[in-house]
Amino acid sequence: MGLDVEHNMNIEPYRDTAAMPSANDFHRPDPAIMADLYVKIQRIVRHDRGSDTPLPAVSLGLDAIDDTLPWGGLPRGALHEVIAADISAAAAGFCAMLLARLAGSDGTVAWCRQGRSPVLYGPGLAAMGLDTRRLIVVRPWRDVDLLWTMEEGLRSGALAAVLGETATMQSVALRRLQLAAESNGTAAVLLRPAGVQPTSTPAVTRWRIGAAPAASALHAGDGCRVRPRWTVELLRCRTGMAGFGAPPRCAEHGGFFASRATSWILEWRDETGGFAVAPELRHRSPAPAAAAATAT
């Protein structure tokens, strides 16, 4: 963007010191101004640039997480990153849950992974709610082919979501994925292997998922059942305050409130087929739990 040097040279400096804002004026921003700014930001990142309709979002099934995201859930038509915090299958399980939510009752999703990767475990995907009959698995051998496959799937308009397992950080390729996701309102998910260092990308959200120590629960007639747990961290939210939590929704303005926690410990509940926030650990003796397990 060029500058009109002659015009700018004629601008008089601001000399009204009495009208200059003091340091105290910047201590607490005007809520009305911040709410108006938030609405403008929301309009910029929407799929339809000329519409006031928000990006369609899909609920993650947990108010604790949905209320932290400005859209009330995971927005479609956007690029999302999921980084594995360890070598466990926790990140893949979380992605399977995301695909299941994005697919809904009749959508089809694609999972792209390199040909040398192990075969996906169908029963494990089904346990996370993902209907394998509506899952397309693509296994290109080269990373460049994987990215091309993702882009074509996003632009086709026939898929509810496209996931790709890749460690690439090519800014041009990632930008193309974001634009392709916006073109048809299809969600794009990048699953990163453990050890990848987060860098600047066009992703709207970035998550870090790891395994947490499992918990045991007593079930009538079923004995003691182990409930797997995940550590879930929201590292980045484009319209949020990175590192401090995304602004929760506001029914009136979509405005700003106090930031909320951006990390949770979740456990899978077979009885509901979804995640639940794990109860906080309490300092107590393990004897009562052991006695209850023995009694059953």
Secondary structure, DSSP 4 states (H G I P E B T S, - for coil): ----HHHHHTPPP---TTTSPPGGGGTS--HHHHHHHHHHHHHHTSSSTT--PPPPEE--S-HHHHTTSTTSSEESSSEEEEEESSSSSHHHHHHHHHHHHHHTTT--EEEE--TTSPPP-HHHHHHTT--GGGEEEE--SSHHHHHHHHHHHHHHS--SEEEEE-----HHHHHHHHHHHHHHT-EEEEEEPTTPPP---S-SEEEEEEEEEEEEEEETTTEEEEEEEEEEEEEEETTSBTTTBPPPP-TTT---------EEEEEEETTTTEEEEPPPP----SHHHHHHHHH-
